[in-house]
């Protein structure tokens, strides 16, 4: 299905380009960004003892970034588009996403009435769509704590995005989803001659945008990141829904994950979450969510509760307080920042963040 959608999109893009002719071009470039930093405090924050940690952290509610986006009108309803977006750690000034200059997004493509066809480093649909179906969006403490695919980005990718009435349709293919893996023990998942499966990522989904109701379903599959592991796969099938009634909104979803490693038994994991958001006033918003991971054939099934209080000082500046409580049992090791992240197996962990977010 993904290949067919991409083929149709390419044909439509080429046809639109031919029709555009020598039409007068109009172009624009926008600079934008988010500055987000705060104080983070976590208990039981080492694997060796009951130690606490306090630190300044960046990108707590939204990833800090600076970006450039632009369009050029090619005529005939066709546009050229590009995005260059860099993740920035406001506590240190460092680049993020494994020290990439434009690690959040870097793509170029064509856009028309038929949709958009984009090439480069891009968001997967797990990040672009599914992260929006929990109250925390893609905050540091959110659904991605239970499954990192909610923050997936792809190198070397081609993606089609189309809108048909109330429905969004998208499909993507990456020839090597991560060419800058950090850590010498983790091989880079880029293109390897003669081994096209290495680092391959494919996916697609459909999203419905109704009157108060939004739903989406996304399929995503990644192959192993080395020649030896190219036939290993990590597959996600995820459903999300959100329904808004007045000042309140309910959000939830369900994920099925299957990890296949050649020569060993499959690992299957289910994840579910439910949450609510309430706009108390123009300035004050309250959010709360519950997340649970069910590891098949295991009694290590951790869960977490995350709450958010957000107060808007203006249209562009917010103050926030985020609390997270990770609950482990039978030796599971979920911390507020993810699995195995500075937490003693079987111990619970509490964290709190207070900070400021400014958009421009």
C-alpha positions in Angstrom: 0.0 0.0 0.0 2.8 2.4 0.9 4.6 1.8 -2.4 1.4 2.4 -4.4 0.6 5.7 -2.6 4.2 6.9 -3.1 4.0 6.0 -6.8 0.8 7.9 -7.3 2.2 10.9 -5.5 5.3 11.0 -7.6 3.3 10.8 -10.8 1.0 13.6 -9.6 4.0 15.8 -8.6 5.7 15.4 -12.0 2.4 16.2 -13.8 1.9 19.3 -11.8 5.5 20.4 -12.5 4.9 20.2 -16.2 1.7 22.2 -16.0 3.4 24.9 -13.9 5.5 26.1 -16.9 7.3 29.4 -16.4 4.8 30.9 -14.0 6.1 33.8 -11.9 7.5 32.5 -8.6 6.6 33.9 -5.1 8.6 32.6 -2.2 8.9 33.1 1.6 11.0 31.9 4.4 10.0 31.8 8.1 12.2 31.5 11.2 10.5 29.9 14.1 11.4 28.2 17.4 10.6 27.1 20.9 12.7 27.9 24.0 11.8 25.6 26.9 13.7 25.1 30.2 13.0 24.3 33.8 14.1 22.7 37.0 13.7 18.9 37.2 13.8 16.9 40.5 13.7 13.0 40.6 14.0 10.6 43.5 15.5 7.1 43.4 17.6 8.4 40.6 20.5 6.0 40.5 20.7 2.2 40.0 22.9 2.0 43.2 20.8 3.6 45.8 18.0 5.9 46.9 19.6 9.1 45.7 17.8 12.2 44.4 18.9 14.4 41.5 18.1 18.1 40.8 19.0 19.7 37.5 18.2 22.3 34.9 16.6 20.5 31.9 15.6 21.7 28.4 12.6 20.8 26.3 10.4 19.5 29.1 7.0 20.4 27.7 8.1 20.9 24.1 11.4 20.2 22.5 13.5 23.3 22.3 14.3 24.2 18.7 15.1 26.7 16.0 13.8 26.2 12.5 13.5 27.6 9.0 10.6 26.8 6.7 9.9 28.1 3.3 7.8 27.8 0.2 8.0 28.9 -3.4 4.9 29.2 -5.6 5.7 27.4 -8.9 2.3 28.1 -10.4 -0.6 25.8 -11.3 -1.2 25.1 -7.7 2.2 23.6 -7.2 4.7 24.7 -4.5 8.2 23.8 -3.5 8.6 23.4 0.3 11.5 22.9 2.7 12.1 22.7 6.4 15.4 22.8 8.4 14.8 22.3 12.1 17.5 22.0 14.8 17.0 20.6 18.3 18.8 22.8 20.9 19.5 22.1 24.6 18.9 25.4 26.4 20.6 24.2 29.5 24.0 23.7 27.7 23.6 25.1 24.2 24.4 21.8 22.6 22.8 20.3 19.5 20.4 17.4 20.1 19.4 14.3 18.1 23.0 12.8 18.3 24.6 16.1 17.7 23.0 16.7 14.3 22.9 20.3 13.0 19.3 19.9 11.9 18.3 16.8 13.8 14.6 17.4 14.2 13.7 17.7 10.5 15.5 18.5 7.3 13.5 17.9 4.1 12.5 19.3 0.7 9.7 18.5 -1.6 6.7 19.4 -3.7 3.1 20.3 -2.5 -0.1 20.5 -4.5 -3.8 19.7 -4.4 -2.8 16.0 -4.6 -0.8 16.3 -1.3 2.9 16.6 -0.5 5.9 14.5 -1.5 8.9 15.0 0.8 12.5 13.8 0.9 15.0 13.9 3.8 15.0 13.5 7.5 11.4 13.4 8.7 9.0 12.5 11.5 7.5 9.1 11.5 3.7 8.9 11.9 4.2 7.7 15.5 5.7 11.1 16.3 3.7 13.2 13.9 0.2 11.8 14.6 0.1 9.3 17.4 2.0 11.4 20.0 -0.9 13.9 19.7 -3.4 11.4 21.2 -2.0 11.7 24.7 -2.5 14.8 26.9 1.3 15.3 27.1 1.9 15.4 23.3 5.6 14.8 22.8 6.8 16.2 26.2 9.8 14.6 27.9 7.4 12.7 30.2 4.7 11.3 27.9 3.8 8.2 26.0 7.3 7.9 24.7 8.5 7.0 28.2 6.8 3.6 27.7 7.7 3.3 24.0 10.4 5.3 22.3 8.8 4.9 18.8 6.5 7.9 19.8 9.5 10.2 19.1 10.9 8.4 16.0 12.5 10.4 13.2 13.8 8.9 9.9 16.9 9.7 7.9 17.0 8.9 4.1 13.2 8.9 3.8 10.5 9.7 1.3 7.0 10.5 2.6 3.7 11.2 1.1 1.0 13.2 2.9 -2.5 13.8 1.5 -5.7 15.3 2.7 -9.1 14.1 1.4 -12.0 15.8 3.0 -11.9 14.9 6.7 -9.2 12.2 6.2 -5.4 12.5 6.2 -3.5 9.7 4.5 0.3 9.2 4.7 2.9 6.6 3.8 6.7 6.6 4.1 9.8 4.6 3.3 13.3 5.0 4.7 16.4 3.3 3.2 18.3 3.8 6.5 16.4 5.3 9.4 19.4 6.4 11.5 22.9 7.0 10.1 24.2 8.8 13.2 23.5 6.3 16.0 25.3 7.4 19.2 27.6 5.0 21.0 30.2 2.8 19.3 28.4 -0.3 20.4 25.3 0.7 18.3 26.0 0.4 14.5 24.6 3.1 12.3 21.4 2.1 10.4 22.1 3.7 7.1 22.1 2.4 3.5 24.4 -0.7 3.1 25.2 -1.8 -0.5 23.7 -5.3 -1.2 21.7 -5.3 2.0 18.7 -3.1 1.5 16.9 -4.4 4.6 19.5 -2.9 7.0 17.9 0.1 8.8 14.7 0.0 6.6 11.6 1.6 8.0 8.2 1.6 6.3 4.9 2.8 7.6 1.5 4.3 6.8 -1.7 5.5 8.4 -5.1 7.1 8.1 -6.4 9.9 10.3 -9.9 11.2 10.7 -10.6 14.8 11.7 -14.3 15.2 12.7 -16.4 17.7 14.6 -14.9 17.2 18.1 -13.7 13.7 17.3 -10.3 12.7 15.9 -9.0 9.2 15.4 -5.9 7.6 13.7 -4.4 4.2 13.0 -0.7 3.8 12.2 1.4 0.9 11.1 5.2 1.1 11.4 8.0 -1.5 10.9 11.7 -1.3 11.3 14.4 -3.7 10.3 17.6 -4.4 12.2 20.5 -1.9 12.1 23.3 -4.3 11.0 23.9 -6.9 8.3 23.7 -9.6 10.9 20.4 -8.3 12.2 18.8 -7.1 8.9 16.0 -9.8 9.1 15.0 -8.8 12.6 11.9 -6.6 12.7 10.2 -4.3 15.2 6.5 -3.7 14.3 4.0 -1.3 15.8 0.3 -1.1 15.2 -1.2 1.8 17.1 -4.7 3.3 17.4 -5.6 6.7 19.0 -8.7 8.7 19.6 -9.6 12.1 21.2 -13.0 13.7 21.8 -13.6 17.3 22.8 -16.7 18.4 24.6 -16.7 22.1 25.5 -13.7 22.9 27.7 -12.9 19.2 28.3 -11.2 16.6 26.1 -10.6 12.9 26.5 -7.7 11.2 24.8 -6.6 7.6 24.7 -5.0 4.8 22.6 -3.7 1.3 22.3 -0.5 -0.1 20.9 0.6 -3.6 19.8 4.3 -4.2 19.4 6.0 -7.3 18.0 9.8 -7.7 18.1 11.1 -10.5 16.0 14.8 -11.7 16.4 15.8 -14.5 14.1 16.5 -17.7 16.1 14.7 -16.5 19.3 11.1 -16.3 20.5 9.2 -13.1 19.6 8.7 -10.4 22.2 5.2 -9.0 22.3 4.1 -5.9 24.2 0.8 -4.1 24.5 0.5 -0.6 25.8 -2.7 1.4 26.6 -3.3 4.9 27.8 -6.1 7.2 28.8 -6.2 10.8 29.8 -8.2 14.0 30.1 -7.5 17.7 29.5 -9.6 20.6 30.9 -9.3 24.3 30.0 -10.3 25.9 33.3 -9.9 29.5 31.9 -8.2 31.2 28.9 -4.9 31.0 30.8 -5.2 27.8 32.9 -5.2 24.2 31.6 -5.1 20.9 33.6 -4.1 17.6 32.2 -3.7 14.0 33.5 -2.9 10.7 31.9 -2.4 7.0 32.9 -0.2 4.7 30.9 0.3 0.9 31.2 2.7 -1.5 29.5 1.8 -5.2 29.3 4.7 -7.4 28.5 3.4 -10.8 27.3 4.6 -13.9 29.1 5.9 -11.8 31.9 4.6 -10.3 35.2 6.7 -7.2 34.8 4.0 -4.7 33.7 4.9 -1.2 34.7 2.6 1.8 34.7 2.8 5.6 35.2 0.7 8.6 36.0 1.6 12.0 34.5 -0.1 15.4 35.3 0.4 18.8 33.9 -0.7 22.3 35.1 -0.1 24.9 32.4 -0.6 28.7 32.8 -0.3 31.0 29.8 1.1 34.4 30.4 0.5 35.3 26.8 -0.2 33.7 23.5 3.5 32.7 23.2 4.7 32.2 26.8 3.6 29.5 29.3 4.5 28.4 32.8 4.2 24.7 33.6 4.4 22.2 36.4 4.7 18.5 35.4 4.6 15.5 37.8 5.3 11.9 36.9 5.1 8.8 39.0 6.4 5.5 37.5 5.2 2.3 39.2 7.2 -0.9 38.9 6.5 -4.5 40.1 8.2 -7.8 39.9 11.5 -6.3 38.9 10.3 -4.0 36.0 12.6 -0.9 35.6 10.5 2.0 34.2 11.7 5.4 35.3 10.1 8.7 34.7 12.6 9.1 31.7 12.1 5.6 30.3 13.1 2.0 30.8 16.4 1.3 32.6 16.9 5.1 32.9 18.7 5.5 36.3 16.2 3.4 38.3 16.6 0.4 40.6 14.6 -2.5 39.2 11.3 -2.9 41.1 11.5 0.5 42.7 9.0 3.3 42.0 10.1 6.7 41.0 8.7 10.2 41.3 9.7 13.3 39.3 8.6 16.9 39.1 9.4 19.7 36.6 8.6 23.4 36.8 9.6 25.6 33.9 8.8 28.2 31.2 8.1 27.7 27.5 8.3 30.5 24.9 7.5 30.1 21.2 8.5 32.4 18.4 
